[in-house]
Amino acid sequence: MKDDRIIVIGGSGYLGRHFIEKSLKGGSHVLNLDRQELDLSHNRLISQKFDLVTDVERIKMTIAEFEPNSVVMFAAISSVDTPLDLLDDVISVNIGGLAAVIQNLNRDIFFCFVSSVYAAYNGGGLYSISKRFGEELVDYYCTAKGIRYAIHRYGTIYGPSPGQGNSILEYIMQAQSDGKIKYYGTGKERRELIHINDASTIAYDLVKGQKEGIYAVSGSESFLMSEIFQLIFESLNQSVNIEYCNTKGNHYYSTSYNHWTNPAKKVSGTMIDLKSGLFACMKSITIKH
């Protein structure tokens, strides 16, 4: 029986790194392609410097040499506040890079495109637009070519290790160091937080099982941001002190699932409840300091 072999594109980010750790623990062989260094070492892990814009010619050869069962694409310019000045970069990476990857797949390879709940939200700026187009492109191209595929839309992920998008840990650090949290919003925004351990476990299980379809991965419960802040201050045994700032940013009010063409199956993380997860975040900060 052939060993499970996964090519991860952009695995040095927050979710990608944890996905690779889960894959290695599950016995898979992993090739990570990313322009950022990956601070992991394992006898079943190969990590190579790779740029989706300048190194696209390597994709075909890399796939042929590694012979993966699955290819998982995390790589993207992923800030919802990306300015219009970077439009060319967003198109080159989020659309051009994706197109280069899928055109070098074959029917023996399962493809997973990692997206976001922002893809189903009209106010997510260039990131949302590019992810929406990316989902449509993957669906159209892979269906036409007979390539098995999945699209994973992730909600708000948090956990004890720092990483892009781990805003909850940043709020906890603010509360610990400054005694208050500065938040751009009203506190009435709803989030279905999912712990990084749950999110990466679900991601690996879906990829390992080559589960086709569109999945929305989030927490099992919905919380107001004001309720999350209340939990943080209660856990720190501090009085609540939140500075709400007006914003016209690209942040959604509630987790989006089916606001546009392709509905998703919801998959919830239930292993780590929110209060325990927040406490683990606080403990990790205390240990580091």
TAURWO-V238349 format. One record per backbone hydrogen bond with DSSP energy under -0.5 kcal/mol. NH is the residue of the N-H (numbers start at 1). CO is the residue of the C=O. E is the energy in kcal/mol with one decimal. If there is no record, write none. Layout:
nh:NH co:CO e:E
nh:NH co:CO e:E
This chain:
nh:6 co:29 e:-3.1
nh:7 co:70 e:-2.4
nh:8 co:6 e:-0.6
nh:8 co:31 e:-2.9
nh:9 co:7 e:-0.5
nh:9 co:72 e:-3.0
nh:10 co:8 e:-0.7
nh:10 co:33 e:-3.1
nh:13 co:10 e:-0.8
nh:17 co:13 e:-2.5
nh:18 co:14 e:-1.3
nh:19 co:15 e:-2.5
nh:20 co:16 e:-2.3
nh:21 co:17 e:-2.0
nh:22 co:18 e:-2.3
nh:23 co:19 e:-2.3
nh:24 co:20 e:-2.6
nh:25 co:21 e:-2.2
nh:26 co:22 e:-1.7
nh:27 co:24 e:-1.4
nh:28 co:23 e:-2.5
nh:29 co:4 e:-3.0
nh:30 co:44 e:-2.9
nh:31 co:6 e:-2.4
nh:32 co:30 e:-0.5
nh:32 co:46 e:-3.2
nh:33 co:8 e:-3.0
nh:33 co:31 e:-0.5
nh:34 co:32 e:-0.5
nh:34 co:48 e:-2.1
nh:39 co:37 e:-0.6
nh:40 co:38 e:-1.7
nh:45 co:42 e:-1.6
nh:46 co:30 e:-2.6
nh:48 co:32 e:-3.0
nh:50 co:34 e:-1.0
nh:55 co:51 e:-2.6
nh:58 co:55 e:-2.0
nh:59 co:56 e:-1.3
nh:61 co:57 e:-0.5
nh:62 co:58 e:-2.7
nh:63 co:59 e:-2.6
nh:64 co:60 e:-2.1
nh:65 co:61 e:-2.3
nh:66 co:62 e:-2.5
nh:67 co:63 e:-2.1
nh:69 co:5 e:-2.9
nh:70 co:5 e:-1.7
nh:71 co:110 e:-2.6
nh:72 co:7 e:-3.0
nh:73 co:112 e:-2.9
nh:74 co:9 e:-2.8
nh:74 co:72 e:-0.7
nh:75 co:9 e:-2.1
nh:78 co:76 e:-0.9
nh:82 co:79 e:-1.3
nh:86 co:83 e:-1.8
nh:87 co:84 e:-1.9
nh:90 co:86 e:-2.5
nh:91 co:87 e:-2.4
nh:92 co:88 e:-2.5
nh:93 co:89 e:-2.5
nh:94 co:90 e:-1.9
nh:95 co:90 e:-0.7
nh:95 co:91 e:-1.0
nh:96 co:91 e:-3.3
nh:97 co:92 e:-1.1
nh:98 co:93 e:-0.7
nh:99 co:95 e:-2.6
nh:100 co:96 e:-2.1
nh:101 co:97 e:-1.8
nh:102 co:98 e:-2.5
nh:103 co:99 e:-1.7
nh:104 co:101 e:-1.6
nh:105 co:102 e:-1.3
nh:109 co:106 e:-1.8
nh:110 co:69 e:-2.7
nh:111 co:148 e:-2.3
nh:112 co:71 e:-2.8
nh:113 co:150 e:-2.6
nh:114 co:73 e:-2.3
nh:114 co:112 e:-0.6
nh:115 co:113 e:-0.7
nh:115 co:152 e:-4.0
nh:117 co:154 e:-2.0
nh:119 co:116 e:-1.8
nh:120 co:117 e:-1.6
nh:121 co:118 e:-1.8
nh:124 co:121 e:-1.0
nh:127 co:124 e:-0.5
nh:128 co:124 e:-1.6
nh:129 co:125 e:-2.3
nh:130 co:126 e:-2.8
nh:131 co:127 e:-2.4
nh:132 co:128 e:-2.4
nh:133 co:129 e:-2.4
nh:134 co:130 e:-2.4
nh:135 co:131 e:-2.5
nh:136 co:132 e:-2.0
nh:137 co:133 e:-2.7
nh:138 co:134 e:-2.7
nh:139 co:135 e:-2.5
nh:140 co:136 e:-2.6
nh:141 co:137 e:-3.0
nh:142 co:138 e:-2.2
nh:143 co:139 e:-1.5
nh:144 co:140 e:-2.1
nh:145 co:141 e:-2.1
nh:146 co:142 e:-0.8
nh:146 co:143 e:-0.6
nh:147 co:142 e:-2.6
nh:150 co:111 e:-2.0
nh:151 co:213 e:-2.4
nh:152 co:113 e:-2.3
nh:153 co:151 e:-0.6
nh:153 co:215 e:-3.7
nh:154 co:115 e:-1.1
nh:154 co:152 e:-0.6
nh:155 co:217 e:-2.3
nh:157 co:155 e:-0.6
nh:158 co:194 e:-1.8
nh:166 co:163 e:-2.3
nh:167 co:165 e:-2.1
nh:170 co:166 e:-1.2
nh:171 co:167 e:-2.2
nh:172 co:168 e:-2.2
nh:173 co:169 e:-2.3
nh:174 co:170 e:-2.1
nh:175 co:171 e:-2.5
nh:176 co:172 e:-2.4
nh:177 co:173 e:-2.4
nh:178 co:174 e:-3.2
nh:179 co:174 e:-0.7
nh:179 co:175 e:-1.0
nh:180 co:174 e:-0.8
nh:181 co:241 e:-2.2
nh:183 co:181 e:-0.6
nh:183 co:243 e:-2.8
nh:185 co:183 e:-1.3
nh:185 co:245 e:-1.1
nh:190 co:253 e:-3.9
nh:191 co:223 e:-2.8
nh:193 co:191 e:-0.8
nh:194 co:156 e:-2.3
nh:196 co:158 e:-2.5
nh:199 co:195 e:-2.8
nh:200 co:196 e:-2.5
nh:201 co:197 e:-1.7
nh:202 co:198 e:-2.6
nh:203 co:199 e:-2.3
nh:204 co:200 e:-2.4
nh:205 co:201 e:-2.6
nh:206 co:202 e:-2.4
nh:207 co:203 e:-2.2
nh:208 co:204 e:-3.5
nh:209 co:205 e:-2.1
nh:210 co:207 e:-1.2
nh:211 co:206 e:-2.7
nh:212 co:210 e:-0.6
nh:213 co:149 e:-1.4
nh:215 co:151 e:-3.1
nh:216 co:265 e:-2.8
nh:217 co:153 e:-3.2
nh:217 co:215 e:-0.6
nh:218 co:216 e:-0.6
nh:218 co:267 e:-1.9
nh:219 co:192 e:-2.4
nh:220 co:269 e:-0.8
nh:223 co:191 e:-2.6
nh:225 co:189 e:-2.3
nh:226 co:187 e:-2.2
nh:228 co:224 e:-1.9
nh:229 co:225 e:-2.4
nh:230 co:226 e:-1.9
nh:231 co:227 e:-2.1
nh:232 co:228 e:-2.0
nh:233 co:229 e:-2.4
nh:234 co:230 e:-2.4
nh:235 co:231 e:-2.4
nh:236 co:232 e:-1.6
nh:237 co:234 e:-1.0
nh:238 co:233 e:-2.9
nh:243 co:181 e:-3.2
nh:244 co:242 e:-0.7
nh:245 co:183 e:-2.9
nh:251 co:249 e:-0.6
nh:263 co:261 e:-0.8
nh:265 co:214 e:-3.1
nh:267 co:216 e:-3.2
nh:269 co:218 e:-2.0
nh:270 co:268 e:-0.5
nh:273 co:271 e:-0.5
nh:277 co:273 e:-2.4
nh:278 co:274 e:-2.8
nh:279 co:275 e:-2.2
nh:280 co:276 e:-2.1
nh:281 co:277 e:-1.7
nh:282 co:278 e:-2.2
nh:283 co:279 e:-2.5
nh:284 co:280 e:-2.1
nh:285 co:281 e:-1.7
nh:286 co:282 e:-2.1
nh:287 co:283 e:-2.3
nh:288 co:284 e:-2.1
nh:289 co:285 e:-1.7
